[in-house]
Amino acid sequence: MTRNLEKWENEGFFRTSNGPLMQATAAKLRSRKAPTTFKWVKGHSGVLGNEGADRMVAEGCAKTQPDLIDLQIDKSFLLPGAKLKCLTQSLAYKIIRQKKMDEPQYQELLDRRATSRNMTHAQAAAANTDGSAPPGSRIWNSIRHEDIPKNIRFFLWMIIHDGYKVGKYRENIAGFEDRGQCSVCEDTESMEHILTKCEAPGQKEIWDLVSEIWKKKSGSELRPSMGEIMACGATRRGPPQKKPEAGMTRFYRILVSESAHLIWRLRNERVIQETGPADINEIRNWWLKALNDKLGLDCLLTNTNRYGSKAISVSLQYWY
């Protein structure tokens, strides 16, 4: 509030977290006749007001229903919309998109049962190693992590939304009922089946390779569930009984996302392209190529002469 208020007002509070609340707070402060000052105090230092604020925060977090807060603003203190001279094409697009996303009709379309179910699984999977369930926004933002290529971002986004037309979707199409069944396992070919259960060459072999390399690094096996695959970008990893480490977390993120996407590609070649089951050596080579391509790209991105401040560190921590 003390540092970013001018920027928020120029943007009309459209791009501000809890924008309506911040806008109402700023208007309330301006409506006071006396000057308002803020003083920084060190947290947990016995300051009465700070301790009271901490208690109120704890009480608020424990509530199952949020309090109703009056956000009405006196027109004389209301600055509606974004400032035209500060508006760029990019900002205008983001504001229009945000306003559309805030519409009840848009939110109803997003509130799909399949998406809510998958998001719950992803949050639970991330909580197993993180200690607390992350909010849904963190799961969505993790999909767009810089370590995850665009094609795999789309893949994870589609999985969470249950957007791929497999399994029961095919079973409901007249004349294509058999396409909903796995030809190898004779079970419904859902995404969970494809990525974690299918007995066709690819799924088991790739996760065996993942478990083998992860065991060498961490001392434990790795067999991701469907929820862990969806939350791979938001999950923090570290040695047993120790805090999460940046290198280990990044390695896990890359390993799981690349491996799951490769399983999906192998399935599509076998089912859609009808190339037949892949050879074990081919599967291993494809998996190694996917990881080596990522490692090679990281090596190129360490070039400070070419990428300047955007270059990544040469520290091995990045690959654990």
Residue pairs with C-beta under 8 A, 6 or more apart in sequence:
1 22
1 25
1 26
2 38
4 16
5 26
8 15
8 16
8 19
8 22
8 23
8 26
9 26
9 79
9 83
10 82
10 83
10 86
11 82
11 83
11 86
11 91
11 95
12 79
12 80
12 81
12 82
12 83
12 95
13 19
13 20
13 22
13 23
14 82
14 94
14 95
14 98
14 99
15 91
15 94
15 95
15 98
16 22
16 23
20 71
21 69
21 71
23 71
23 73
24 69
24 71
24 72
24 73
27 73
27 74
27 77
27 78
29 36
30 77
31 74
31 77
41 47
41 49
41 50
43 50
43 54
44 50
44 51
44 54
60 67
82 91
82 92
82 95
100 106
101 107
112 161
112 162
114 161
114 162
115 160
115 161
115 162
117 162
118 159
118 160
118 161
118 162
118 226
118 227
118 230
119 136
119 139
119 160
121 225
121 226
121 227
121 230
122 139
122 160
122 227
122 230
122 231
122 234
123 133
123 134
123 135
123 136
123 139
123 231
124 133
124 227
125 225
125 227
125 228
125 230
125 231
125 235
126 133
126 134
126 138
126 139
126 231
126 234
126 235
127 133
127 134
128 228
129 235
129 236
129 237
129 244
130 234
130 235
130 236
130 244
134 231
134 234
138 234
139 160
139 230
139 231
139 233
139 234
141 234
142 231
142 232
142 233
142 234
143 153
143 156
143 157
143 160
143 233
144 153
145 233
145 253
147 233
147 250
147 253
147 254
147 257
148 156
148 233
148 253
148 254
148 257
151 261
152 257
152 258
152 261
155 260
155 261
155 264
156 229
156 230
156 232
156 233
156 257
157 163
158 164
159 191
159 229
159 230
160 230
162 191
164 191
166 180
166 189
166 190
166 191
166 194
167 180
167 188
167 189
167 190
167 191
167 193
168 180
168 188
168 190
169 180
170 176
170 177
170 179
170 180
170 189
171 177
171 179
171 180
171 181
171 188
172 180
173 179
180 188
180 189
181 187
181 188
181 189
182 188
182 189
182 193
182 194
182 198
182 200
183 271
184 198
184 199
184 200
185 193
185 197
185 198
185 199
185 200
187 193
187 197
189 198
191 226
192 226
194 203
194 263
194 264
194 267
195 203
195 226
195 229
195 260
195 263
195 264
196 203
196 207
196 224
196 225
196 226
196 229
197 203
198 267
200 267
200 270
200 277
201 266
201 277
201 278
201 279
201 280
201 283
202 262
202 263
202 266
202 267
202 270
202 277
202 278
202 283
203 263
203 267
205 280
205 283
205 284
206 259
206 262
206 263
206 266
206 283
206 287
207 222
207 223
207 224
207 259
209 259
209 284
209 287
210 222
210 224
210 255
210 256
210 259
211 221
211 222
211 223
213 255
214 220
214 221
214 222
214 252
214 255
215 221
215 222
217 248
217 251
217 320
218 237
218 239
218 240
218 248
219 239
219 240
220 240
222 252
222 255
222 256
224 232
224 256
224 260
228 235
228 256
229 256
229 257
229 260
232 252
232 253
232 256
232 257
232 260
233 253
233 257
235 249
235 252
235 253
236 244
236 249
237 244
237 245
237 248
237 249
237 251
237 252
238 244
238 245
238 248
238 249
239 245
239 248
245 317
245 320
246 317
246 318
247 315
247 316
247 317
247 318
247 319
247 320
248 320
250 318
250 319
250 320
251 319
251 320
254 291
254 294
255 291
258 290
258 291
258 294
259 287
259 290
261 290
262 286
262 287
262 290
266 278
266 283
266 286
269 275
269 278
270 276
270 277
270 278
278 286
295 319
298 312
298 318
298 319
301 307
301 311
301 312
302 311
302 312
302 313
302 314
303 311
304 311
312 318
